[in-house]
Amino acid sequence: MALRPWRFTLEIVKNVTSDSVHEDAWKDFDSAQLRLLIEVTKEILYEIYVEPDEKQKKKSTIQKLQEALTDKKRADVGSKA
């Protein structure tokens, strides 16, 4: 019999969304805990979605500057010859 990963996933979803989770199974968050949760979530999302794009933009800018410098050096060497 073949392993059915979707069945395992559906079982996890069922367990996570069971009634016991929704019927006062969680203690209320106080404002400090909620603020911490929000800030940690924001930082994680920033690292996942914003930082990679910023790094790519910086890398692209540096490559363009390096190419311009290399082209200038080549032009200077060519004009001296």
Helices and strands as residue ranges (DSSP letters): H 5-16, H 19-22, H 31-45, I 46-50, H 51-80
